[in-house]
Amino acid sequence: MAENSIASDTARNDRVETMLAALEDRGDLDLQALAELARGITGCARGFVAIIEGPQTIVINAGNGGTRVLNTDETLCCDVVRKGEPVEYRDLRRESHLAGHPSLNSGLNYYAGIPLRDADGEIIASLCVQDFAARPDGMESGTHAMLCHLGVIASRVLITRNHTTWLRDFLDIASDWIWEHDPVHGVTFLPTQVNTPARTCRSADGSDTVEYEASPELLALLASHDPTQPLRDRRYQTTYRDQVHSISVTARARFGRDGTFVGYRGICRDVTVEEESRRQMEYLARHDPMTGLANRIGFHSAVDAAFADWQETGDPATLLLLDLDNFKIINDTYGHAAGDELLKVVAGRLRACVSAEATIGRLGGDEFAILDPALRRDLAIEECATSLVRALSEPVHFDGRNVSCGVSIGVALLPRDGGTPDQLLGNADLALYAAKAEGRGRYKVFQPPMRERIENLDRLRRGVLRARGDGALEIGFREIRSLCDNTLIGAQAVPVWTRPDGSRRVLDQLHEDLGSSREALDVGNGLLEDAVSLAKDWHRLAGRHVRLRVALSPAQLADPGLPFRVRSVLVRQGFPSVSLQLDLGAGMLGALTQDMLTNLAQLRSDGVHVGLTGYGNGGTPPALLLAAGVSRVGLNLSAAAVPGAEAPLRLAQALARFALDLGVCVTAEGITSRAEERTLALAGCDEYLLAPSAPLKSQAAFIRLLARDDKNDQPLSQAFAG
């Protein structure tokens, strides 16, 4: 309780000091004038206004009596507050409760007080008069009425004074400040607090007179503004104490009775911190926090701006889309810290290879983009793209090791390769796809045939989906034979599309063409079911193990239900799991996620074999080969051969031995001669898959081969013909 009392007293003392500061203002003589009027009307020796603030009372005397602070119990005003009505003591000596009162010691014997009320009717002060002579008959009624009228006026003055005090208190703690100016934009009023960047204060001779000056920026803003229009939260910058501040201005125009503009009255606010926060948020919204490059939103905005500039000025620009080639392998092998460090180094190298006008963006993951208006000539584009490929192929030193990834780049030119931002980005993406398809580590400039290829793929997708629904999508089989004795080991299931015109198209790359769409998942699952259904009796007819190879699409591999679906198909068709090999494309190996690896592990635990096609076509990281649990790879001879080399099969032999050292079996794909057969058999391959040029076998034809146990000892060239 004692602490609360001390705090309350402190608050009251602060308020008394604030009120004194307001009352002593040179322009505030109205209360003294009212006290003087009260004294003159009543013919008393003294007149004053007493403002009660708890234990202290502020007394404003008439004339030159000044303002004093007394203890409340030393005044008679507390009786006015206590009674809540006018009080008149005709003879103080006859008031027993006032014995020994300080007023008696001053020789005063008469007192009259009128209560002064605030807007809510609460008594806040009193208008009082005192005289040395007692007045046994009291104050005349007319005089009393006039004193009461003065009390009403004094109340209104006090209410105004309190509002002014509250306003000053607010201005002392508020970040806003008020201002007013005349029609020629000269500031005529500013609050007492002047330590703000909106204005300066000066006193030429050190006197109490202070002139206020608005900043030139504020004056320029007001001079250019139409006073008939609202002025709300207009912002400008000004320098104050060698620091740049942002100021917000809100104002209302003032007009005279004749409609003449006479100036503004408004509020200013220092929004420097707010503006800095807004700029930071805008920066973060448009930039990648790791590399400091533009993010997808920021980069697309730059592309939109480039199109707007081109429409206005005709200036071209060049767009480059970049995809790091082996980033996922580095990330998975060395950890995310190494991946993050690599991304930062890549960002730095990109900055070093392009012009200062270029916008560089990280679109997500390991995808980057560059928009450079300085690249306009073919030679300059070639030099820039080549330098980017070279720079990003250089190793990055991290934690005692060197890692390198390489990059593939797609290039599109504005406006030649796109009439809209989406077209330009789409065509650059097609060029990037072409660069990847040609082996990565290179750049490709968009050409119209790339778009034609995509349109052909789209037609293929739609045609295959219709064929699936119409029953025109069938399964053909490509033989797998032993390199040792040419025994029929099994077959690879290949989809075949019978088109409306009766022609047949072998779809070896169907899964790659369909991509990872929902349609690709449905088609892949249907082909798996059909292939297993056709092969369910093979092992019974042959009296031995016969393997079925079926390709998996990326969409199937990403499906969490893949292991259950495969298990259900095998049980439903009565096909042994050990006779099924599910093949991944070489391009899928570098895109494996943890969920995909989990699917592969579950398939292996069920006895299903995991294969890889296209081994030798580009790099095959050993770590991912083992992580995926691949038990057999298909060595693509045409991709592994080195044109012009003295021993064209040397690389193929080395790849085969490398796989065997990892414990992975090797199937030779694309053999066209006995010499190739013998060479790869010596290298460790134990079986071969007929080349794509060999005719596919129907279900009936393949069953006849199994029934005859045909070892097909004829030359392979003849096997391809029949």
Buried (B, 14 or more C-beta within 10 A) or exposed (E): EEEEEEEEEEEBBEBBEBBBEBBEEEEBEBBBBBBBBBBEBBEBBBBBBBBBBEEBBBBBBBEEBEBEBBEBEEBBBBBBBEEEEBBBBBEBEEBEEBEEBBBBEEEBBBBBBBBBBBEEEEBBBBBBBBBEEBBEEEBEEEBBEBBEEBBEBBBBBBBEBBEEBEBBBEBEEBEBBBBBBBEEBEBEEBBEEBEBBBBBBEEEEEEEEEEBBBBEBBBEBBEEBEBEEEBEEBEBEBEBEEEEBBBBBBBEBBEEEEEEEBBBBBBBBBBBEEBEEEEEEEEEEBBBEEBBBBBBEBBBBBBEBBBEBBEEEEEBBBBBBBBBBBBBBBBBBBEEEBBBBBBBBBBEBBBEBBEEEBBBBBBEEBBBBBBBBEBBEEEBBBEBBBBBBEBBEEEBEBEEEEBEBBBBBBBBBBBEBBEEBEBBBBBBBBBBBBBBEEEBBBBBBBBEEBBEBBEEBEEBBEBBBEBBEEEBBBBBBBBBBBBEEBBBBBBBBBBBBBEEEEEEBBBBEBBBBBEBBEBBBBBBBEBBBBBBBBBBBBBEEBEEEBBBBBBBBBBBBBBEEBBEBBBEBBEEBEBBBEBBBBBBBBBBBBBBEEEBBEBBBBBBEBEBBBBBBBBBBBBBBEEBBEBBBBBBBBBBBEBBBEEEEEEBBBBBBEBBEBBBEEEBBBBBBBBBEEEBBEBBBEBBBBBBBBBEEBBBBBBEEBBEBBEEEBEBEEEBEEBEEE
